[in-house]
Amino acid sequence: MLFKIIVMIALLLGPIKPAQALDKFGVKAMAFYSSQQLFRGAVVWPKPNVFAAPMLIFYEKVFVAGPNIYFSPTQRVDFFQWRLGTQFIDDNRPPLSLGDHEEDFRNQRKSSIETYFRGSFHFGKRGKFKLGTLLAREWKEGNGLHSEFFIGSPFLPFTSLEARVSFSEKAMSQYIHGRSAVSGHGFTSLGINGVMPFVPWDGVILLNFTQFWIAKQVNREADFIRGDSKKSLFSIRIIWNAL
């Protein structure tokens, strides 16, 4: 996997001269807390968990965090923003869980990998309103297609609201919910995002609270869900621009 990531970066960026290396390379240190772990509305781990990891940045366009990588040539000030990436999917026990819990029926998915495209249009004052989509395909287990559509708007200072709805092919829906799941509407979510930009280091703190609802009754009763279909998620992400 590491070799593939290096080859992909080289193809996207071309040759890097030694004198330019430091100017074209960056590192962000990230620490993350989550009240529980969800996969597209489905509970994967019902206890709080934390982790920390670096993100490597090349030419401010290629971003590598563990086995996940994405390419984005756009900036936060652009009217249209997009990224193309690959991410690893796994529902095993988190590296550091803060609660007493063991793997159960929620952790029966096989590890997989997917590619995705995410794009969003930003408009209004300072581009604070957004309308976008996510398209993803899982390649290892069911080759299922997943899509999400979202809309966002500013709320209070340093906060924003976001609504999201998902749709999946049958293969992807079964991967998310269980073997008896069906295609179509997957989940609906409403969330509030917050940012704390004034911190005593070169970085930021990001906050999120999101409520998820699994849409279809047959999916709510599937093997990996078993009626646990309405869940809230609170997360804190601390970012430090290390280099």
C-alpha positions in Angstrom: 0.0 0.0 0.0 2.8 2.4 0.9 4.5 1.8 -2.4 1.3 2.4 -4.3 0.9 5.7 -2.5 4.4 6.8 -3.3 3.9 5.9 -7.0 0.6 7.8 -7.2 2.2 10.9 -5.6 5.1 10.8 -8.1 2.7 10.5 -11.1 0.6 13.4 -9.9 3.4 15.8 -9.0 6.2 15.0 -11.4 9.9 15.4 -10.4 10.6 17.4 -7.3 13.9 19.4 -7.2 15.8 19.1 -3.9 15.8 22.9 -3.4 12.0 22.9 -3.7 11.3 19.9 -1.5 10.7 21.7 1.8 8.5 24.4 0.1 6.3 21.7 -1.4 6.0 19.5 1.6 3.9 19.9 4.8 2.8 18.0 7.9 -0.3 18.4 10.0 -0.5 16.6 13.3 -4.1 15.6 14.2 -5.8 14.3 17.3 -9.4 13.1 17.1 -12.1 12.2 19.7 -15.4 10.7 18.8 -18.3 9.8 21.0 -18.8 6.6 19.0 -17.8 5.3 15.6 -20.4 5.2 12.7 -20.2 4.1 9.1 -22.7 5.9 7.0 -25.3 6.0 9.8 -24.6 2.4 11.0 -23.0 2.0 14.5 -19.6 0.3 14.2 -18.3 1.0 17.8 -20.7 2.3 20.4 -18.1 3.6 22.8 -15.9 6.8 22.7 -12.6 6.5 21.0 -9.5 8.6 20.3 -6.6 8.5 17.9 -3.7 10.7 16.7 -1.9 10.7 13.4 0.1 12.9 11.0 -1.1 14.0 7.6 1.5 14.5 4.9 0.8 17.2 2.3 2.5 17.4 -1.1 2.3 20.6 -3.2 -0.8 21.5 -1.2 -2.7 19.1 -3.5 -2.0 15.6 -2.4 -2.9 14.6 1.2 -1.9 11.3 2.8 -3.2 10.1 6.2 -2.3 6.5 7.0 -3.7 4.3 4.2 -6.0 7.1 2.9 -5.0 9.5 0.2 -6.8 12.2 -1.8 -6.0 14.7 -4.5 -7.5 18.2 -4.5 -6.2 21.1 -6.6 -8.8 23.5 -5.3 -8.7 25.9 -2.3 -11.2 26.8 0.4 -11.9 30.2 -1.3 -12.9 28.6 -4.7 -16.4 28.7 -6.0 -16.2 25.0 -6.9 -14.2 22.6 -4.7 -13.5 19.0 -5.3 -11.4 16.1 -4.3 -10.7 12.6 -5.7 -9.5 10.0 -3.2 -9.1 6.4 -2.0 -9.9 5.3 1.5 -9.6 2.1 3.6 -12.8 0.7 5.2 -12.5 -1.3 8.4 -15.0 -1.9 11.3 -12.6 -3.5 13.8 -12.0 -2.3 17.3 -10.5 1.2 17.4 -6.9 1.4 18.5 -7.9 3.3 21.7 -11.4 2.8 23.0 -12.5 4.6 26.1 -15.3 2.2 27.0 -15.7 -1.4 28.0 -16.9 -3.1 24.8 -16.0 -6.1 22.7 -16.6 -6.8 19.0 -20.1 -8.1 18.2 -22.6 -8.2 15.3 -21.6 -4.6 14.3 -18.1 -5.7 13.4 -18.7 -8.5 10.8 -17.8 -6.5 7.6 -14.7 -7.5 5.8 -12.1 -4.8 5.3 -12.3 -3.1 2.0 -11.2 -0.1 -0.1 -13.1 2.5 -2.0 -12.5 5.4 -4.3 -14.6 8.5 -4.1 -15.3 11.9 -5.6 -16.6 14.8 -3.6 -17.5 18.1 -5.1 -19.3 21.2 -3.8 -20.5 24.6 -5.0 -20.0 27.5 -2.6 -22.0 30.7 -2.9 -23.4 33.6 -1.0 -21.4 35.9 1.3 -17.9 34.6 1.5 -19.1 31.3 0.0 -20.5 30.1 3.3 -23.5 28.4 1.6 -22.7 25.1 -0.1 -24.4 22.4 -2.2 -22.5 19.2 -3.0 -22.3 15.5 -3.6 -20.2 12.5 -2.8 -19.9 9.5 -5.1 -18.1 6.4 -3.9 -17.5 2.9 -5.1 -16.4 0.0 -2.9 -14.1 -2.4 -4.9 -13.3 -5.4 -2.8 -16.5 -7.0 -1.4 -19.6 -6.0 -3.4 -18.5 -3.4 -5.9 -21.4 -1.2 -4.7 -22.0 2.4 -5.6 -22.8 4.9 -2.8 -23.9 8.5 -3.2 -24.6 11.4 -0.9 -26.1 14.9 -1.4 -25.7 17.7 1.1 -26.5 21.3 1.6 -24.9 23.6 4.2 -25.4 27.2 5.5 -23.8 29.5 8.1 -25.5 29.6 11.5 -24.0 31.4 14.5 -20.5 32.9 14.3 -17.9 30.2 13.7 -20.7 27.6 13.2 -22.6 26.1 10.2 -25.4 23.7 9.6 -25.5 20.8 7.2 -28.2 18.4 6.0 -27.3 15.2 4.1 -29.1 12.3 2.4 -27.6 9.1 1.0 -28.5 6.5 -1.6 -26.8 3.2 -2.2 -26.9 0.3 -4.6 -28.0 -3.0 -3.1 -24.4 -4.3 -2.8 -23.2 -1.3 -0.9 -26.4 -1.2 1.2 -25.7 -4.8 2.2 -22.2 -4.0 3.1 -23.4 -1.1 5.3 -26.4 -2.7 6.9 -26.3 -6.4 6.4 -27.3 -9.2 4.0 -31.1 -8.5 4.0 -30.7 -4.8 3.2 -32.1 -3.2 0.0 -31.0 -0.5 -2.3 -32.2 3.1 -2.2 -32.4 5.7 0.5 -29.7 4.9 3.1 -29.6 7.6 5.8 -30.6 11.2 6.5 -28.5 13.4 8.8 -28.6 16.9 10.3 -25.4 18.3 11.8 -23.8 21.4 13.2 -20.2 22.2 12.7 -18.0 24.6 14.8 -14.6 26.0 14.5 -12.2 27.4 17.1 -9.6 29.3 15.1 -8.0 31.2 18.1 -5.8 28.6 19.7 -2.3 29.0 21.2 -0.7 27.1 18.4 -0.6 27.2 14.6 -3.8 25.3 14.0 -7.5 25.0 14.7 -10.1 23.0 16.6 -13.0 21.6 14.7 -16.2 20.4 16.5 -19.2 18.5 15.1 -22.5 17.1 16.3 -24.6 15.1 13.8 -27.8 13.1 14.2 -28.3 10.2 11.8 -31.5 8.3 10.9 -31.4 5.1 8.8 -34.3 5.5 6.4 -35.8 2.1 5.4 -37.3 -0.3 7.9 -35.8 -3.3 6.2 -32.3 -1.8 6.6 -33.0 -1.0 10.2 -33.7 -4.7 10.9 -30.7 -6.0 8.9 -27.8 -8.0 10.5 -25.4 -5.1 11.3 -28.1 -2.7 12.6 -30.8 -4.8 14.5 -33.0 -1.8 15.3 -30.2 0.6 16.4 -31.1 3.0 13.6 -31.1 6.5 15.2 -27.8 7.7 16.5 -26.0 10.9 17.3 -22.3 11.5 17.0 -20.1 14.2 18.6 -16.5 14.7 17.6 -13.5 17.0 18.2 -10.6 17.3 15.9 -7.4 19.1 16.9 -5.1 20.2 14.1 -1.6 21.5 14.4 0.4 22.7 11.3 3.6 21.1 12.3 5.6 21.9 9.1 
